[in-house]
């Protein structure tokens, strides 16, 4: 995974509440292999019904940060929703709340999910809507978000998740750091308890 340290990028506001994983990546596309590019199906139904959908507006082209409303990523536990968002180039999302499994899947796929108070997130979306193409700066080490007006928001993040994102590793990479120790333990177990081998 690519390490996440500091990200300065265009942010796109999404003013819809309770955006479930089926709206992010409609279920009918899950039959496609991930290699087909899940980002091609991102918000497919919403985008087809709204030709002015925020992520399609020229001012938000290349956005790497999504600022969403309450309960983003709720619904089924489809990891494909995170793959579709990340595949489109998004590296972070900010919302007042997330679906629990979606929140976990974000970090497991190298994406930073930031929870801020609902009033502040709404104000950020208003700033972005008023100045399309405006950038936010997220500093993971400092746990801050610099807004278009220069103000700073601080956020909490689990220390383990933060360490993994900063290093650009997932749980498998972390486990492989201890490959020699694991092999030594396995060898010792075979020697000490041969009847289990």
Backbone as JSON Lines, residues from 0, in Angstrom:
{"i":0,"aa":"X","n":[0.83,-1.18,0.0],"ca":[0.0,0.0,0.0],"c":[0.88,1.25,0.0]}
{"i":1,"aa":"X","n":[0.32,2.3,-0.51],"ca":[1.01,3.59,-0.51],"c":[0.88,4.23,0.87]}
{"i":2,"aa":"X","n":[1.99,4.66,1.46],"ca":[1.88,5.33,2.77],"c":[0.99,6.57,2.69]}
{"i":3,"aa":"X","n":[0.3,6.84,3.76],"ca":[-0.53,8.04,3.87],"c":[0.14,8.93,4.9]}
{"i":4,"aa":"X","n":[0.67,10.06,4.46],"ca":[1.31,10.99,5.39],"c":[0.54,12.3,5.4]}
{"i":5,"aa":"X","n":[0.79,13.12,4.38],"ca":[0.07,14.38,4.22],"c":[-0.56,14.39,2.83]}
{"i":6,"aa":"X","n":[-1.81,14.8,2.77],"ca":[-2.52,14.85,1.5],"c":[-3.15,16.22,1.34]}
{"i":7,"aa":"X","n":[-2.74,16.93,0.28],"ca":[-3.38,18.18,-0.09],"c":[-4.05,17.92,-1.43]}
{"i":8,"aa":"X","n":[-5.37,18.06,-1.46],"ca":[-6.09,17.7,-2.67],"c":[-7.45,18.35,-2.73]}
{"i":9,"aa":"X","n":[-8.0,18.36,-3.93],"ca":[-9.38,18.8,-4.14],"c":[-10.29,17.88,-3.35]}
{"i":10,"aa":"X","n":[-11.3,18.46,-2.72],"ca":[-12.28,17.68,-1.97],"c":[-13.65,17.88,-2.58]}
{"i":11,"aa":"X","n":[-14.41,16.8,-2.66],"ca":[-15.75,16.86,-3.25],"c":[-16.8,16.64,-2.16]}
{"i":12,"aa":"X","n":[-17.8,17.52,-2.09],"ca":[-18.85,17.36,-1.09],"c":[-19.97,16.46,-1.6]}
{"i":13,"aa":"X","n":[-20.51,15.64,-0.72],"ca":[-21.65,14.78,-1.05],"c":[-22.69,14.94,0.05]}
{"i":14,"aa":"X","n":[-23.79,15.62,-0.26],"ca":[-24.78,15.99,0.74],"c":[-25.87,14.96,0.96]}
{"i":15,"aa":"X","n":[-25.64,13.72,0.68],"ca":[-26.65,12.68,0.86],"c":[-26.39,11.92,2.16]}
{"i":16,"aa":"X","n":[-27.43,11.72,2.95],"ca":[-27.3,10.94,4.18],"c":[-27.6,9.47,3.89]}
{"i":17,"aa":"X","n":[-27.08,8.61,4.75],"ca":[-27.34,7.17,4.66],"c":[-26.99,6.58,3.3]}
{"i":18,"aa":"X","n":[-25.85,6.96,2.75],"ca":[-25.41,6.4,1.47],"c":[-24.87,5.0,1.76]}
{"i":19,"aa":"X","n":[-25.64,4.0,1.35],"ca":[-25.22,2.63,1.65],"c":[-24.27,2.1,0.58]}
{"i":20,"aa":"X","n":[-23.69,0.96,0.86],"ca":[-22.68,0.41,-0.04],"c":[-23.27,0.02,-1.39]}
{"i":21,"aa":"X","n":[-24.57,-0.23,-1.45],"ca":[-25.2,-0.55,-2.74],"c":[-25.31,0.7,-3.61]}
{"i":22,"aa":"X","n":[-25.42,1.86,-3.0],"ca":[-25.44,3.09,-3.79],"c":[-24.02,3.45,-4.24]}
{"i":23,"aa":"X","n":[-23.03,3.11,-3.42],"ca":[-21.63,3.36,-3.8],"c":[-21.22,2.44,-4.94]}
{"i":24,"aa":"X","n":[-21.51,1.15,-4.8],"ca":[-21.22,0.16,-5.84],"c":[-22.43,-0.77,-5.94]}
{"i":25,"aa":"X","n":[-23.31,-0.55,-6.91],"ca":[-24.5,-1.39,-7.04],"c":[-24.15,-2.88,-7.12]}
{"i":26,"aa":"X","n":[-24.96,-3.68,-6.43],"ca":[-24.69,-5.11,-6.28],"c":[-24.5,-5.84,-7.6]}
{"i":27,"aa":"X","n":[-25.19,-5.41,-8.65],"ca":[-25.1,-6.14,-9.92],"c":[-23.68,-6.13,-10.5]}
{"i":28,"aa":"X","n":[-22.85,-5.18,-10.05],"ca":[-21.48,-5.11,-10.56],"c":[-20.51,-5.97,-9.77]}
{"i":29,"aa":"X","n":[-20.97,-6.54,-8.68],"ca":[-20.09,-7.4,-7.89],"c":[-19.77,-8.71,-8.6]}
{"i":30,"aa":"X","n":[-20.55,-9.04,-9.62],"ca":[-20.24,-10.25,-10.4],"c":[-19.04,-10.04,-11.31]}
{"i":31,"aa":"X","n":[-18.68,-8.78,-11.5],"ca":[-17.52,-8.46,-12.34],"c":[-16.25,-8.67,-11.51]}
{"i":32,"aa":"X","n":[-15.16,-9.09,-12.16],"ca":[-13.91,-9.19,-11.39],"c":[-13.42,-7.81,-11.0]}
{"i":33,"aa":"X","n":[-12.76,-7.74,-9.87],"ca":[-12.25,-6.45,-9.4],"c":[-11.34,-5.82,-10.44]}
{"i":34,"aa":"X","n":[-10.64,-6.65,-11.2],"ca":[-9.71,-6.14,-12.22],"c":[-10.44,-5.41,-13.35]}
{"i":35,"aa":"X","n":[-11.76,-5.55,-13.42],"ca":[-12.51,-4.84,-14.46],"c":[-12.61,-3.35,-14.16]}
{"i":36,"aa":"X","n":[-12.22,-2.98,-12.94],"ca":[-12.22,-1.57,-12.56],"c":[-13.51,-1.16,-11.89]}
{"i":37,"aa":"X","n":[-13.64,-1.49,-10.61],"ca":[-14.86,-1.14,-9.88],"c":[-15.13,0.36,-9.89]}
{"i":38,"aa":"X","n":[-14.08,1.17,-10.06],"ca":[-14.28,2.62,-10.1],"c":[-15.19,3.03,-11.26]}
{"i":39,"aa":"X","n":[-15.27,2.18,-12.29],"ca":[-16.14,2.48,-13.43],"c":[-17.62,2.4,-13.07]}
{"i":40,"aa":"X","n":[-17.92,1.77,-11.94],"ca":[-19.31,1.59,-11.52],"c":[-19.64,2.41,-10.26]}
{"i":41,"aa":"X","n":[-18.71,3.25,-9.86],"ca":[-18.88,4.06,-8.65],"c":[-20.11,4.95,-8.76]}
{"i":42,"aa":"X","n":[-21.01,4.84,-7.79],"ca":[-22.25,5.64,-7.75],"c":[-23.01,5.55,-9.07]}
{"i":43,"aa":"X","n":[-22.95,4.41,-9.75],"ca":[-23.51,4.29,-11.1],"c":[-24.96,4.78,-11.19]}
{"i":44,"aa":"X","n":[-25.83,4.27,-10.32],"ca":[-27.25,4.63,-10.42],"c":[-27.48,6.1,-10.1]}
{"i":45,"aa":"X","n":[-26.78,6.62,-9.1],"ca":[-26.92,8.03,-8.75],"c":[-26.43,8.92,-9.89]}
{"i":46,"aa":"X","n":[-25.34,8.54,-10.52],"ca":[-24.76,9.33,-11.59],"c":[-25.63,9.3,-12.84]}
{"i":47,"aa":"X","n":[-26.24,8.15,-13.1],"ca":[-27.11,8.06,-14.28],"c":[-28.39,8.88,-14.1]}
{"i":48,"aa":"X","n":[-28.87,8.99,-12.86],"ca":[-30.1,9.74,-12.63],"c":[-29.85,11.23,-12.43]}
{"i":49,"aa":"X","n":[-28.59,11.61,-12.2],"ca":[-28.26,13.02,-11.97],"c":[-27.03,13.4,-12.79]}
{"i":50,"aa":"X","n":[-27.22,14.01,-13.95],"ca":[-26.07,14.37,-14.79],"c":[-25.15,15.4,-14.15]}
{"i":51,"aa":"X","n":[-25.61,16.04,-13.06],"ca":[-24.8,17.03,-12.35],"c":[-24.31,16.47,-11.01]}
{"i":52,"aa":"X","n":[-24.14,15.15,-10.95],"ca":[-23.67,14.51,-9.71],"c":[-22.3,15.09,-9.36]}
{"i":53,"aa":"X","n":[-22.07,15.39,-8.07],"ca":[-20.85,16.12,-7.69],"c":[-19.54,15.59,-8.25]}
{"i":54,"aa":"X","n":[-19.31,14.3,-8.2],"ca":[-17.99,13.83,-8.65],"c":[-17.79,13.95,-10.16]}
{"i":55,"aa":"X","n":[-18.89,14.23,-10.9],"ca":[-18.78,14.4,-12.35],"c":[-18.57,15.86,-12.76]}
{"i":56,"aa":"X","n":[-18.65,16.77,-11.81],"ca":[-18.48,18.19,-12.13],"c":[-17.0,18.48,-12.4]}
{"i":57,"aa":"X","n":[-16.7,19.25,-13.44],"ca":[-15.3,19.53,-13.78],"c":[-14.46,20.09,-12.62]}
{"i":58,"aa":"X","n":[-15.06,20.9,-11.77],"ca":[-14.31,21.52,-10.67],"c":[-13.79,20.49,-9.67]}
{"i":59,"aa":"X","n":[-14.45,19.34,-9.59],"ca":[-14.03,18.31,-8.64],"c":[-13.22,17.2,-9.3]}
{"i":60,"aa":"X","n":[-12.87,17.38,-10.55],"ca":[-12.09,16.36,-11.26],"c":[-10.77,16.12,-10.52]}
{"i":61,"aa":"X","n":[-10.45,14.86,-10.35],"ca":[-9.21,14.52,-9.66],"c":[-9.28,14.62,-8.16]}
{"i":62,"aa":"X","n":[-10.48,14.78,-7.61],"ca":[-10.63,14.88,-6.15],"c":[-10.06,13.62,-5.48]}
{"i":63,"aa":"X","n":[-9.39,13.83,-4.38],"ca":[-8.84,12.71,-3.61],"c":[-9.46,12.61,-2.22]}
{"i":64,"aa":"X","n":[-10.34,13.56,-1.9],"ca":[-10.99,13.59,-0.6],"c":[-12.5,13.74,-0.83]}
{"i":65,"aa":"X","n":[-13.27,12.92,-0.14],"ca":[-14.73,12.99,-0.2],"c":[-15.23,13.45,1.16]}
{"i":66,"aa":"X","n":[-16.11,14.46,1.16],"ca":[-16.7,14.94,2.41],"c":[-18.18,14.59,2.35]}
{"i":67,"aa":"X","n":[-18.57,13.61,3.14],"ca":[-19.91,13.03,3.05],"c":[-20.77,13.43,4.25]}
{"i":68,"aa":"X","n":[-22.01,12.98,4.21],"ca":[-22.95,13.25,5.29],"c":[-23.04,12.03,6.21]}
{"i":69,"aa":"X","n":[-23.99,12.07,7.12],"ca":[-24.12,11.05,8.16],"c":[-24.31,9.64,7.59]}
{"i":70,"aa":"X","n":[-23.72,8.68,8.3],"ca":[-23.91,7.25,8.05],"c":[-23.45,6.82,6.67]}
{"i":71,"aa":"X","n":[-22.33,7.37,6.22],"ca":[-21.8,7.02,4.91],"c":[-21.26,5.59,4.94]}
{"i":72,"aa":"X","n":[-21.57,4.82,3.91],"ca":[-21.07,3.45,3.81],"c":[-21.83,2.46,4.67]}
{"i":73,"aa":"X","n":[-23.07,2.79,5.0],"ca":[-23.87,1.86,5.8],"c":[-24.32,0.7,4.9]}
{"i":74,"aa":"X","n":[-25.06,-0.24,5.47],"ca":[-25.59,-1.33,4.68],"c":[-24.71,-2.55,4.7]}
{"i":75,"aa":"X","n":[-24.68,-3.27,3.6],"ca":[-23.98,-4.55,3.55],"c":[-22.47,-4.37,3.67]}
{"i":76,"aa":"X","n":[-21.82,-5.46,3.94],"ca":[-20.38,-5.42,4.23],"c":[-19.53,-5.55,2.98]}
{"i":77,"aa":"X","n":[-19.93,-4.94,1.9],"ca":[-19.2,-5.14,0.65],"c":[-17.94,-4.29,0.58]}
{"i":78,"aa":"X","n":[-16.82,-4.97,0.56],"ca":[-15.53,-4.3,0.46],"c":[-15.37,-3.62,-0.9]}
{"i":79,"aa":"X","n":[-16.12,-4.11,-1.88],"ca":[-16.07,-3.52,-3.21],"c":[-16.4,-2.04,-3.22]}
{"i":80,"aa":"X","n":[-17.21,-1.58,-2.26],"ca":[-17.54,-0.15,-2.19],"c":[-16.27,0.66,-1.92]}
{"i":81,"aa":"X","n":[-15.44,0.18,-1.02],"ca":[-14.17,0.86,-0.74],"c":[-13.26,0.76,-1.96]}
{"i":82,"aa":"X","n":[-13.22,-0.4,-2.61],"ca":[-12.38,-0.57,-3.8],"c":[-12.8,0.4,-4.9]}
{"i":83,"aa":"X","n":[-14.11,0.61,-5.07],"ca":[-14.59,1.52,-6.11],"c":[-14.18,2.96,-5.8]}
{"i":84,"aa":"X","n":[-14.35,3.37,-4.56],"ca":[-13.97,4.74,-4.17],"c":[-12.46,4.94,-4.3]}
{"i":85,"aa":"X","n":[-11.7,4.0,-3.76],"ca":[-10.23,4.11,-3.82],"c":[-9.73,4.01,-5.26]}
{"i":86,"aa":"X","n":[-10.37,3.15,-6.04],"ca":[-9.98,3.0,-7.44],"c":[-10.18,4.27,-8.24]}
{"i":87,"aa":"X","n":[-11.11,5.11,-7.8],"ca":[-11.36,6.37,-8.5],"c":[-10.35,7.45,-8.09]}
{"i":88,"aa":"X","n":[-9.47,7.11,-7.15],"ca":[-8.43,8.05,-6.74],"c":[-8.63,8.66,-5.37]}
{"i":89,"aa":"X","n":[-9.76,8.38,-4.72],"ca":[-10.0,8.94,-3.39],"c":[-9.1,8.26,-2.36]}
{"i":90,"aa":"X","n":[-8.46,9.05,-1.51],"ca":[-7.56,8.52,-0.48],"c":[-8.08,8.74,0.94]}
{"i":91,"aa":"X","n":[-9.12,9.6,1.06],"ca":[-9.66,9.88,2.38],"c":[-11.11,10.29,2.24]}
{"i":92,"aa":"X","n":[-11.88,9.99,3.28],"ca":[-13.25,10.5,3.35],"c":[-13.5,11.0,4.76]}
{"i":93,"aa":"X","n":[-14.32,12.03,4.81],"ca":[-14.66,12.7,6.07],"c":[-16.18,12.67,6.19]}
{"i":94,"aa":"X","n":[-16.68,12.28,7.35],"ca":[-18.12,12.26,7.59],"c":[-18.37,12.3,9.09]}
{"i":95,"aa":"X","n":[-19.61,12.61,9.49],"ca":[-19.93,12.56,10.92],"c":[-19.99,11.13,11.46]}
{"i":96,"aa":"X","n":[-20.32,10.19,10.57],"ca":[-20.39,8.78,10.97],"c":[-20.31,7.9,9.73]}
{"i":97,"aa":"X","n":[-19.87,6.66,9.95],"ca":[-19.72,5.69,8.87],"c":[-20.37,4.37,9.3]}
{"i":98,"aa":"X","n":[-20.73,3.56,8.31],"ca":[-21.11,2.19,8.61],"c":[-19.89,1.5,9.21]}
{"i":99,"aa":"X","n":[-20.1,0.68,10.24],"ca":[-18.96,0.08,10.96],"c":[-18.04,-0.73,10.06]}
{"i":100,"aa":"X","n":[-18.6,-1.61,9.25],"ca":[-17.76,-2.48,8.42],"c":[-17.06,-1.67,7.33]}
{"i":101,"aa":"X","n":[-17.76,-0.72,6.75],"ca":[-17.16,0.16,5.75],"c":[-15.98,0.91,6.36]}
{"i":102,"aa":"X","n":[-16.14,1.4,7.59],"ca":[-15.08,2.12,8.29],"c":[-13.85,1.23,8.43]}
{"i":103,"aa":"X","n":[-14.04,-0.01,8.86],"ca":[-12.92,-0.96,9.01],"c":[-12.28,-1.25,7.66]}
{"i":104,"aa":"X","n":[-13.11,-1.5,6.64],"ca":[-12.58,-1.81,5.31],"c":[-11.77,-0.66,4.73]}
{"i":105,"aa":"X","n":[-12.12,0.57,5.09],"ca":[-11.37,1.72,4.59],"c":[-9.91,1.61,5.0]}
{"i":106,"aa":"X","n":[-9.66,1.42,6.29],"ca":[-8.3,1.34,6.79],"c":[-7.57,0.12,6.24]}
{"i":107,"aa":"X","n":[-8.27,-0.99,6.1],"ca":[-7.64,-2.22,5.59],"c":[-7.2,-2.05,4.13]}
{"i":108,"aa":"X","n":[-7.74,-1.05,3.47],"ca":[-7.39,-0.8,2.07],"c":[-6.6,0.49,1.88]}
{"i":109,"aa":"X","n":[-6.0,0.99,2.96],"ca":[-5.11,2.13,2.86],"c":[-5.78,3.48,2.73]}
{"i":110,"aa":"X","n":[-7.05,3.57,3.13],"ca":[-7.79,4.82,3.03],"c":[-8.07,5.35,4.43]}
{"i":111,"aa":"X","n":[-7.92,6.64,4.62],"ca":[-8.17,7.27,5.91],"c":[-9.62,7.71,6.0]}
{"i":112,"aa":"X","n":[-10.34,7.2,6.98],"ca":[-11.72,7.61,7.26],"c":[-11.69,8.49,8.5]}
{"i":113,"aa":"X","n":[-12.15,9.73,8.35],"ca":[-12.09,10.72,9.43],"c":[-13.51,11.03,9.9]}
{"i":114,"aa":"X","n":[-13.71,10.95,11.2],"ca":[-14.99,11.32,11.81],"c":[-14.84,12.68,12.48]}
{"i":115,"aa":"X","n":[-15.71,13.61,12.09],"ca":[-15.76,14.94,12.7],"c":[-17.22,15.23,13.09]}
{"i":116,"aa":"X","n":[-17.45,16.18,13.98],"ca":[-18.83,16.5,14.36],"c":[-19.68,16.91,13.16]}
{"i":117,"aa":"X","n":[-20.96,16.53,13.21],"ca":[-21.87,16.76,12.08],"c":[-21.91,18.22,11.64]}
{"i":118,"aa":"X","n":[-21.95,19.15,12.59],"ca":[-22.01,20.57,12.25],"c":[-20.77,21.03,11.5]}
{"i":119,"aa":"X","n":[-19.62,20.53,11.9],"ca":[-18.37,20.92,11.22],"c":[-18.3,20.31,9.82]}
{"i":120,"aa":"X","n":[-18.73,19.05,9.69],"ca":[-18.69,18.42,8.37],"c":[-19.65,19.13,7.43]}
{"i":121,"aa":"X","n":[-20.81,19.51,7.92],"ca":[-21.77,20.26,7.11],"c":[-21.16,21.59,6.67]}
{"i":122,"aa":"X","n":[-20.46,22.27,7.57],"ca":[-19.81,23.55,7.22],"c":[-18.72,23.34,6.18]}
{"i":123,"aa":"X","n":[-17.98,22.23,6.28],"ca":[-16.94,21.95,5.28],"c":[-17.57,21.72,3.92]}
{"i":124,"aa":"X","n":[-18.66,20.95,3.89],"ca":[-19.35,20.71,2.61],"c":[-19.85,22.02,2.01]}
{"i":125,"aa":"X","n":[-20.35,22.92,2.86],"ca":[-20.81,24.23,2.38],"c":[-19.65,25.02,1.78]}
{"i":126,"aa":"X","n":[-18.48,25.0,2.44],"ca":[-17.29,25.7,1.91],"c":[-16.92,25.16,0.54]}
{"i":127,"aa":"X","n":[-16.94,23.83,0.42],"ca":[-16.54,23.19,-0.84],"c":[-17.54,23.48,-1.94]}
{"i":128,"aa":"X","n":[-18.82,23.52,-1.6],"ca":[-19.85,23.83,-2.59],"c":[-19.75,25.3,-3.04]}
{"i":129,"aa":"X","n":[-19.38,26.18,-2.11],"ca":[-19.26,27.6,-2.42],"c":[-18.0,27.9,-3.24]}
{"i":130,"aa":"X","n":[-16.97,27.05,-3.12],"ca":[-15.71,27.24,-3.85],"c":[-15.32,25.92,-4.5]}
{"i":131,"aa":"X","n":[-16.04,25.49,-5.54],"ca":[-15.73,24.22,-6.18],"c":[-14.26,24.16,-6.61]}
{"i":132,"aa":"X","n":[-13.63,23.05,-6.31],"ca":[-12.21,22.88,-6.62],"c":[-11.31,23.24,-5.47]}
{"i":133,"aa":"X","n":[-11.88,23.69,-4.35],"ca":[-11.07,24.03,-3.17],"c":[-10.4,22.78,-2.61]}
{"i":134,"aa":"X","n":[-9.26,23.0,-1.99],"ca":[-8.48,21.89,-1.46],"c":[-8.54,21.83,0.07]}
{"i":135,"aa":"X","n":[-8.37,20.63,0.58],"ca":[-8.16,20.4,2.0],"c":[-6.76,19.81,2.14]}
{"i":136,"aa":"X","n":[-6.16,19.98,3.3],"ca":[-4.89,19.33,3.6],"c":[-5.07,18.47,4.84]}
{"i":137,"aa":"X","n":[-4.83,17.19,4.68],"ca":[-4.92,16.25,5.79],"c":[-3.5,15.85,6.19]}
{"i":138,"aa":"X","n":[-3.16,16.06,7.45],"ca":[-1.86,15.67,7.99],"c":[-2.13,14.56,9.0]}
{"i":139,"aa":"X","n":[-1.85,13.33,8.6],"ca":[-2.16,12.2,9.47],"c":[-1.31,12.2,10.73]}
{"i":140,"aa":"X","n":[-0.03,12.5,10.61],"ca":[0.84,12.49,11.8],"c":[0.33,13.48,12.85]}
{"i":141,"aa":"X","n":[-0.09,14.67,12.41],"ca":[-0.59,15.69,13.33],"c":[-2.07,15.52,13.63]}
{"i":142,"aa":"X","n":[-2.74,14.67,12.85],"ca":[-4.18,14.42,12.98],"c":[-4.98,15.71,12.82]}
{"i":143,"aa":"X","n":[-4.68,16.43,11.72],"ca":[-5.37,17.68,11.43],"c":[-5.87,17.72,10.0]}
{"i":144,"aa":"X","n":[-6.9,18.54,9.8],"ca":[-7.42,18.85,8.47],"c":[-7.43,20.37,8.36]}
{"i":145,"aa":"X","n":[-6.7,20.89,7.36],"ca":[-6.72,22.33,7.1],"c":[-7.82,22.59,6.07]}
{"i":146,"aa":"X","n":[-8.72,23.5,6.41],"ca":[-9.87,23.81,5.56],"c":[-9.56,24.94,4.59]}
{"i":147,"aa":"X","n":[-10.4,25.13,3.57],"ca":[-10.15,26.19,2.59],"c":[-10.04,27.58,3.2]}
{"i":148,"aa":"X","n":[-10.69,27.81,4.35],"ca":[-10.61,29.14,4.97],"c":[-9.4,29.28,5.9]}
{"i":149,"aa":"X","n":[-8.54,28.25,5.93],"ca":[-7.33,28.29,6.74],"c":[-7.49,27.74,8.14]}
{"i":150,"aa":"X","n":[-8.72,27.49,8.56],"ca":[-8.93,26.94,9.9],"c":[-8.5,25.47,9.94]}
{"i":151,"aa":"X","n":[-8.28,24.98,11.14],"ca":[-7.77,23.62,11.34],"c":[-8.76,22.84,12.19]}
{"i":152,"aa":"X","n":[-9.06,21.63,11.73],"ca":[-9.86,20.68,12.51],"c":[-8.93,19.55,12.96]}
{"i":153,"aa":"X","n":[-9.09,19.1,14.18],"ca":[-8.33,17.94,14.64],"c":[-9.26,16.73,14.67]}
{"i":154,"aa":"X","n":[-8.67,15.56,14.49],"ca":[-9.46,14.33,14.5],"c":[-8.74,13.25,15.27]}
{"i":155,"aa":"X","n":[-9.49,12.27,15.71],"ca":[-8.93,11.12,16.42],"c":[-8.78,9.97,15.43]}
{"i":156,"aa":"X","n":[-7.76,9.16,15.64],"ca":[-7.57,7.95,14.84],"c":[-6.91,6.91,15.73]}
{"i":157,"aa":"X","n":[-7.33,5.68,15.59],"ca":[-6.75,4.59,16.36],"c":[-5.24,4.52,16.1]}
{"i":158,"aa":"X","n":[-4.41,4.44,17.13],"ca":[-2.95,4.44,16.95],"c":[-2.44,3.32,16.03]}
{"i":159,"aa":"X","n":[-3.04,2.14,16.13],"ca":[-2.61,1.03,15.27],"c":[-2.93,1.34,13.8]}
{"i":160,"aa":"X","n":[-4.12,1.82,13.55],"ca":[-4.5,2.17,12.16],"c":[-3.6,3.28,11.63]}
{"i":161,"aa":"X","n":[-3.31,4.26,12.49],"ca":[-2.45,5.37,12.1],"c":[-1.06,4.86,11.72]}
{"i":162,"aa":"X","n":[-0.51,3.99,12.55],"ca":[0.82,3.43,12.28],"c":[0.84,2.69,10.94]}
{"i":163,"aa":"X","n":[-0.18,1.9,10.68],"ca":[-0.24,1.14,9.43],"c":[-0.35,2.07,8.22]}
{"i":164,"aa":"X","n":[-1.19,3.09,8.31],"ca":[-1.34,4.02,7.19],"c":[-0.05,4.79,6.94]}
{"i":165,"aa":"X","n":[0.58,5.29,8.0],"ca":[1.82,6.04,7.83],"c":[2.92,5.2,7.2]}
{"i":166,"aa":"X","n":[2.95,3.91,7.56],"ca":[3.97,3.01,7.02],"c":[3.57,2.4,5.67]}
{"i":167,"aa":"X","n":[2.31,2.53,5.32],"ca":[1.84,1.94,4.06],"c":[1.77,0.43,4.12]}
{"i":168,"aa":"X","n":[1.34,-0.1,5.27],"ca":[1.25,-1.56,5.42],"c":[-0.15,-1.96,5.84]}
{"i":169,"aa":"X","n":[-0.52,-3.18,5.49],"ca":[-1.78,-3.72,5.99],"c":[-1.46,-4.8,7.02]}
{"i":170,"aa":"X","n":[-2.48,-5.49,7.5],"ca":[-2.28,-6.47,8.56],"c":[-1.41,-7.64,8.11]}
{"i":171,"aa":"X","n":[-1.5,-8.0,6.83],"ca":[-0.66,-9.08,6.3],"c":[0.8,-8.64,6.3]}
{"i":172,"aa":"X","n":[1.06,-7.43,5.81],"ca":[2.43,-6.9,5.82],"c":[2.99,-6.87,7.24]}
{"i":173,"aa":"X","n":[2.14,-6.47,8.18],"ca":[2.57,-6.39,9.57],"c":[2.94,-7.77,10.1]}
{"i":174,"aa":"X","n":[2.13,-8.76,9.78],"ca":[2.41,-10.14,10.2],"c":[3.72,-10.64,9.58]}
{"i":175,"aa":"X","n":[3.93,-10.3,8.31],"ca":[5.14,-10.76,7.62],"c":[6.42,-10.14,8.2]}
{"i":176,"aa":"X","n":[6.3,-9.07,8.94],"ca":[7.47,-8.5,9.62],"c":[8.02,-9.49,10.66]}
{"i":177,"aa":"X","n":[7.18,-10.4,11.12],"ca":[7.56,-11.38,12.14],"c":[7.71,-12.78,11.56]}
{"i":178,"aa":"X","n":[7.98,-12.86,10.26],"ca":[8.05,-14.15,9.58],"c":[9.1,-15.06,10.2]}
{"i":179,"aa":"X","n":[10.28,-14.53,10.52],"ca":[11.33,-15.37,11.12],"c":[10.91,-15.89,12.48]}
{"i":180,"aa":"X","n":[10.32,-15.01,13.29],"ca":[9.88,-15.42,14.61],"c":[8.77,-16.48,14.54]}
{"i":181,"aa":"X","n":[7.88,-16.32,13.58],"ca":[6.81,-17.3,13.4],"c":[7.38,-18.64,12.97]}
{"i":182,"aa":"X","n":[8.33,-18.62,12.03],"ca":[8.96,-19.86,11.58],"c":[9.71,-20.55,12.72]}
{"i":183,"aa":"X","n":[10.4,-19.76,13.55],"ca":[11.12,-20.34,14.7],"c":[10.13,-20.96,15.69]}
{"i":184,"aa":"X","n":[9.02,-20.28,15.93],"ca":[7.99,-20.82,16.83],"c":[7.43,-22.13,16.29]}
{"i":185,"aa":"X","n":[7.13,-22.16,15.0],"ca":[6.59,-23.38,14.39],"c":[7.6,-24.53,14.49]}
{"i":186,"aa":"X","n":[8.88,-24.24,14.26],"ca":[9.92,-25.28,14.36],"c":[10.01,-25.8,15.79]}
{"i":187,"aa":"X","n":[9.97,-24.87,16.75],"ca":[10.02,-25.25,18.15],"c":[8.81,-26.12,18.54]}
{"i":188,"aa":"X","n":[7.64,-25.76,18.05],"ca":[6.43,-26.55,18.34],"c":[6.55,-27.96,17.76]}
{"i":189,"aa":"X","n":[7.08,-28.08,16.55],"ca":[7.24,-29.41,15.94],"c":[8.21,-30.27,16.75]}
{"i":190,"aa":"X","n":[9.24,-29.61,17.3],"ca":[10.23,-30.34,18.1],"c":[9.68,-30.72,19.47]}
{"i":191,"aa":"X","n":[8.99,-29.81,20.11],"ca":[8.5,-30.04,21.46],"c":[7.22,-30.9,21.5]}
{"i":192,"aa":"X","n":[6.44,-30.84,20.44],"ca":[5.19,-31.61,20.42],"c":[5.04,-32.31,19.07]}
{"i":193,"aa":"X","n":[5.91,-33.31,18.8],"ca":[5.89,-33.97,17.49],"c":[4.58,-34.68,17.2]}
{"i":194,"aa":"X","n":[3.83,-35.05,18.24],"ca":[2.56,-35.75,18.0],"c":[1.48,-34.84,17.4]}
{"i":195,"aa":"X","n":[1.71,-33.52,17.42],"ca":[0.75,-32.59,16.82],"c":[1.06,-32.29,15.37]}
{"i":196,"aa":"X","n":[2.26,-32.63,14.93],"ca":[2.68,-32.29,13.56],"c":[2.03,-33.17,12.51]}
